[in-house]
Amino acid sequence: MQHAVGAPLPPPHQPGQGPAVGWSPAGPGPGHPGPVPPPPHAPGFTGPPPGHAAPHAHVPQHTPPQHAPVPPTPDTTGHVQLPPGGPVAMPSAPPTAGQADPTSITLAVLLIGPAGAGKTSVAKYWAAHRRVPTAHISLDDVREWVRSGFADPQSGWNDHSEAQYRLARRTCGFAARNFLANGISCILDDAVFPDRPVVGLGGWKRHVGPGLLPVVLLPGLEIVLERNAERSGNRRLTDEEVARIHGRMAGWYGSGLPIIDNSQLDVPTTARVLDDVLARSIASPPQW
């Protein structure tokens, strides 16, 4: 038996049964679809009552349930509000008898000294052994962020090297203010000359704030020459340059700033002496 192309196939015929409901043996001509068979109904179903549409004539739209947005949990760490950094004020000593304990106070320290004085080593050790979070901000490290067009003062001091030093100092000051505003102490190190107060100590005071505590690290010339000889790269200076810088640093004597001679002190001992000096500076801030 042949069927029209495109017409639905008849259901299988079972012996003893009549033709399937809705299926006409005499299908339409070739190329014309046959009638769509009605959907099967449950036994005894005779159709919808008068005045009602057929079941397949109306399909109700399903509206998904609306849920209220779930608020974030209080301990979510996806977004932390950070206070903006402002000028650093002078740290206040705790209301207890005796000297303040600088190891438990949030403060900003400027470690001054010539090349080879041990500023970086002392600053790193001091920052790593405090009771409160402390960051070490190295001026030399920030200055060497400049990878192309780096102006090395050893090749001659000019406007480019001066500008890069000033940019590094301003960047370090900005970082220090932000750390301090968020409860993290800072120690910065720089070879600040006493005969250039405007761009040296005065510049750091403008960049960080009046609460910056300067301390001078000044060992003897022989020690500085030995330590400089152990350096490499552009941080190693000539003996003549080291001697010239050390001579200019001697101007800090009589300035009123605290001075540590670490010629015979190792790094941990120097860090402990630094704590004692800072305790006195907090109790009686130096005038600078």
HUSULSUL-V592535 format. One line per field, one symbol per residue. ss: DSSP state (A for helix, B for strand, O for the rest). psi: psi as a letter, one per 30 degrees, with the letter a starting at -180 (. if undefined). A space follows every 10 residues. Layout:
ss: ???
psi: ???
This chain:
ss: OOOOOOOOOO OOOOOOOOOO OOOOOOOOOO OOOOOOOOOO OOOOOOOOOO OOOOAAAOOO OOOOOOOOOO OOOOOOOOOO OOOOOOOOOO OOOOOOOOOO OAAAOOOBBB BBOOOOOOAA AAAAAAAAOO OOOBBBBBAA AAAOOOOOOO OOAAAOOOAA AAAAAAAAAA AAAAAAAAAA AOOOBBBBBB OOOOOOOOOO AAAAAAAAOO OOBBBBBOOO AAAAAAAAAO OOAAAOOOAA AAAAAAAAAA AAOOOOOBBB OOOOOOAAAA AAAAAAAAAA AAAOOOOO
psi: kllkkfkkkl lkkkkglalk kgkkeilllk fkklkkklkk llkfkglllk fkllegfkjk kjjkkkkkkk lllfgkgfjk kkkkklkklk kkkkillalk jffgkjlkkj jkllkgfgee eeeeeeefgl flkkkkjkee eeegfjekgk jjffgkkaee eeeeeeeeee eeeeeeeeee fggklkkkkl ikkfgifefc eeeeeeeelf gkjkkkjill eeeeeeeeff llagfkllee eeeeeeeeff ffkgffkkkk jhegkleeee eeeeeeeeee eeeiklj.
